[in-house]
């Protein structure tokens, strides 16, 4: 069912229409748009598959903030939302913890927990709504599990299952097996949340987690390179280790943490500057998206690493691409 398509709404009425549709499909929030005057666009849809509600939105940059005030005025049947992020880099904050979420992440929010969520530029989200009582997982367990879903060996299994659910929701909504699919999906999500919330209590899981700690830290850092607040303290806290332990891990691998982060960011920037997809971005914008707070600092680092200025590298790649096309 189509809930909203702002393409058919006058620009002056779009903010109100967006808020009305989001409130009808969820609960009251404070919503801030990146370009409220003219640049806002959105398309929202909803399906019912068995006992589950599926909600999809594709829209311009925005931020949704749910405060303690909103939580106190929640509806009588609150839900737990489990979403995928097929487009854009999504930003979430719960209990003071900030995360960046991409296409390979599962995002979980309990309606009774304050939070901030949104993205910059165009993005999309696909959420499955679970009745809190039917899911049967307490608020504190959901909040604890949400930040450590990848600690569970069930993460990828549930990720692939959810992707399958979203492959053709129109067809699933009318399928006679939809109620059983809804029950199976609920059980899988419950298992993931309980597994993630208590993962480190298992000796076997702790052993595997220790063996893969450096790899997981590196993967986490690569997913969050755009965040300028990606400090050693934050990385350590995210993985429940001390800052000293973090430095020891990198030292044992023959690496310097700070130099490794800069190298990764420079490599990401180099790829972006060479890609036609980012032609509209200035060099400063590319630097910001790769976590550099100062364009001049970025340029000096780039020149030192690759022997050419960022703008020169971009021109060089464009020339090579044009010659190849000719």
C-alpha positions in Angstrom: 0.0 0.0 0.0 1.4 3.4 -1.0 1.4 5.7 2.0 3.1 8.7 0.5 4.6 10.0 -2.7 5.8 13.6 -2.4 6.2 13.9 -6.2 2.5 14.7 -6.3 2.6 17.2 -3.4 3.2 20.9 -3.6 6.7 21.8 -2.3 5.2 24.0 0.5 3.1 21.1 1.8 5.8 18.4 1.7 7.2 18.7 5.2 3.7 18.4 6.7 2.8 15.5 4.5 6.0 13.7 5.3 5.5 14.1 9.0 1.8 13.0 8.8 2.7 9.8 6.9 5.6 9.0 9.3 3.4 9.6 12.3 0.7 7.4 11.0 3.1 4.5 10.2 5.1 4.9 13.4 4.8 7.1 16.5 5.4 10.8 17.2 9.0 12.0 16.5 10.8 15.2 16.0 11.8 15.3 12.3 14.4 17.6 10.8 15.0 17.7 7.0 18.2 18.6 5.3 16.5 20.8 2.7 13.0 21.6 4.0 12.4 24.5 1.6 12.6 22.7 -1.8 14.7 19.6 -1.8 12.6 17.2 0.2 11.3 14.1 -1.6 9.9 10.8 -0.3 8.0 7.6 -1.2 6.7 5.4 1.6 4.9 2.1 1.3 3.6 -0.5 3.7 2.6 -4.2 3.5 1.1 -6.7 5.9 2.6 -10.2 5.7 0.9 -12.5 8.1 1.1 -10.7 11.4 4.0 -8.4 10.4 3.9 -4.9 9.0 6.6 -4.0 6.5 7.4 -0.4 6.0 9.7 1.0 3.2 10.8 4.5 2.6 13.1 6.1 0.1 13.7 9.8 0.8 16.0 12.8 1.0 18.2 13.5 3.9 16.5 13.8 7.3 16.9 13.0 11.0 14.3 11.5 13.3 14.7 12.1 17.0 12.7 10.2 19.6 13.0 11.7 23.0 12.0 10.6 26.5 8.9 12.7 26.0 7.9 10.7 22.9 8.5 7.5 24.7 6.2 8.5 27.5 3.5 9.0 25.0 3.9 5.8 23.1 1.0 4.0 21.6 -0.7 1.1 23.5 1.0 -1.6 21.4 4.7 -0.6 20.9 6.8 -2.4 18.4 10.4 -3.4 17.7 11.6 -2.3 14.3 14.2 -4.4 12.4 15.5 -2.6 9.3 17.8 -3.0 6.4 19.6 0.0 4.7 19.7 -0.7 1.0 20.8 2.8 0.1 22.9 5.5 1.8 24.9 5.6 5.0 22.6 5.7 8.0 23.4 7.3 11.3 21.9 6.0 14.6 22.4 6.9 18.2 21.0 5.0 21.2 22.0 5.5 24.8 24.8 7.9 23.7 26.3 5.3 21.4 26.6 6.4 17.7 26.8 4.0 14.8 27.0 4.1 11.0 24.9 1.5 9.2 25.2 0.3 5.7 23.8 -2.4 3.3 25.3 -5.3 5.3 23.9 -4.2 8.7 20.8 -4.9 10.5 19.4 -2.0 12.5 17.2 -2.7 15.5 15.2 -0.2 17.5 12.8 -0.7 20.4 10.0 1.9 20.3 10.3 2.4 24.1 14.0 3.6 23.8 15.0 7.2 22.9 17.1 7.4 19.8 18.3 9.4 16.8 18.2 8.1 13.3 18.6 9.4 9.7 20.9 9.9 6.8 22.4 12.6 4.7 21.5 12.8 1.0 19.3 10.2 -0.6 18.7 7.0 1.3 16.3 4.1 1.8 15.2 1.9 4.7 13.1 -1.3 4.8 11.7 -2.1 8.2 9.8 -5.1 9.6 7.7 -4.2 12.7 7.3 -6.8 15.4 4.7 -6.5 18.2 6.7 -6.1 21.4 4.6 -8.6 23.3 4.7 -11.2 20.5 8.5 -10.9 20.2 8.8 -11.3 23.9 12.2 -9.7 24.4 12.6 -7.0 27.1 13.5 -3.4 26.3 17.0 -3.7 27.9 17.8 -6.9 26.0 16.8 -5.3 22.7 18.9 -2.2 23.4 21.9 -4.3 24.5 21.7 -6.6 21.5 21.2 -3.8 19.0 24.8 -2.5 19.3 26.4 -6.0 19.1 24.3 -7.9 16.5 27.4 -9.0 14.7 28.7 -10.7 17.8 26.0 -13.3 17.1 26.8 -16.2 14.7 23.2 -15.8 13.6 23.7 -12.3 12.2 24.3 -13.3 8.5 21.6 -16.0 8.6 19.0 -13.4 9.7 20.3 -10.8 7.3 19.8 -13.1 4.3 16.4 -14.1 5.6 15.3 -10.5 5.8 16.6 -9.7 2.4 14.5 -12.6 1.1 11.4 -11.2 2.8 12.0 -7.9 1.0 12.6 -9.4 -2.4 8.8 -9.4 -3.3 6.6 -8.2 -0.4 3.6 -7.8 -2.8 3.6 -11.5 -3.6 4.3 -12.6 0.0 1.4 -10.5 1.4 -1.1 -12.6 -0.5 0.5 -15.9 -0.1 -1.4 -18.5 2.1 1.9 -19.3 3.9 2.3 -15.7 5.1 1.2 -16.3 8.7 3.8 -19.1 9.0 6.5 -16.9 7.4 5.6 -14.2 10.0 6.0 -16.7 12.8 9.3 -18.0 11.5 10.7 -14.5 11.0 9.7 -13.5 14.5 11.4 -16.6 15.9 14.6 -15.8 13.9 14.7 -12.2 15.1 14.1 -13.3 18.7 16.9 -15.8 18.5 19.3 -13.1 17.0 18.5 -10.6 19.8 19.0 -13.2 22.6 22.1 -14.5 21.0 23.6 -11.1 20.5 22.7 -9.8 24.0 24.3 -12.8 25.7 27.0 -13.8 23.1 30.0 -13.0 25.3 28.6 -15.2 28.1 29.5 -18.3 26.1 33.1 -19.6 26.4 33.0 -20.9 22.9 31.8 -17.6 21.5 34.3 -15.7 23.6 37.1 -17.8 22.1 36.0 -17.1 18.6 35.5 -13.4 19.3 39.0 -13.1 20.7 40.5 -14.9 17.7 38.7 -12.5 15.3 39.0 -9.3 17.4 41.5 -7.5 15.2 39.6 -8.4 12.0 36.3 -7.3 13.5 37.9 -4.0 14.7 39.2 -3.3 11.2 35.9 -4.2 9.6 34.1 -1.9 12.0 36.6 1.0 11.4 36.2 0.6 7.6 32.4 0.9 7.9 32.8 4.1 10.0 35.6 5.9 8.2 33.3 8.8 7.4 32.8 9.5 11.1 35.3 12.1 12.3 34.6 10.9 15.9 36.2 7.5 15.1 38.7 7.8 17.9 40.7 5.0 19.6 38.6 5.5 22.7 35.4 4.9 20.7 36.8 1.9 18.8 37.9 0.3 22.1 34.6 1.0 23.8 32.7 -0.5 20.8 34.6 -3.7 21.2 34.7 -3.8 25.0 38.5 -3.6 25.3 40.8 -1.0 26.8 42.6 1.5 24.6 45.9 -0.1 25.7 44.6 -3.5 24.5 43.6 -1.9 21.2 47.1 -0.5 20.6 48.7 -3.9 21.6 46.5 -5.7 19.1 47.6 -3.4 16.2 51.2 -3.5 17.5 51.2 -7.3 17.4 50.2 -7.1 13.8 53.0 -4.7 13.0 50.6 -1.8 12.5 50.1 1.7 14.0 46.4 2.3 14.6 46.5 6.0 13.7 48.6 5.4 10.5 46.4 2.5 9.5 43.2 4.7 9.9 44.8 7.5 7.8 45.9 5.0 5.1 42.4 3.5 4.9 40.8 6.9 4.7 43.2 8.0 2.0 42.6 4.8 0.0 38.8 5.4 0.2 39.2 9.0 -0.9 41.4 7.9 -3.8 38.8 5.5 -5.0 36.0 8.1 -4.7 38.0 10.7 -6.6 38.6 8.2 -9.4 34.9 7.2 -9.6 32.5 9.0 -11.9 29.8 8.4 -9.3 31.3 11.2 -7.1 32.1 13.7 -9.9 29.7 16.2 -8.4 31.5 16.2 -5.1 34.2 18.8 -4.4 37.6 17.6 -3.2 36.6 19.0 0.2 33.4 17.1 0.2 35.2 13.8 -0.6 37.7 14.6 2.3 34.8 15.1 4.7 33.1 11.8 3.6 36.3 10.0 4.4 36.6 11.5 7.9 39.0 14.3 7.3 38.0 17.5 9.2 40.5 19.8 7.3 40.6 19.8 3.4 44.2 21.3 3.6 45.3 18.5 5.9 43.7 15.9 3.6 45.5 17.4 0.5 48.9 17.3 2.3 48.4 13.7 3.4 47.2 12.7 -0.1 50.1 14.4 -1.8 52.6 12.7 0.5 51.0 9.3 0.1 50.5 9.3 -3.7 52.8 12.0 -5.1 49.9 14.0 -6.6 47.4 16.4 -5.3 43.8 15.2 -5.0 42.6 17.4 -7.8 45.4 16.3 -10.0 44.6 12.7 -9.4 41.0 13.3 -10.3 41.9 15.1 -13.5 44.4 12.3 -14.4 41.7 9.6 -14.0 39.2 11.6 -16.0 41.7 12.0 -18.8 42.5 8.3 -18.8 38.8 7.4 -18.8 38.1 9.8 -21.7 41.1 8.4 -23.7 39.8 4.9 -23.1 36.3 5.7 -24.3 37.7 7.3 -27.4 
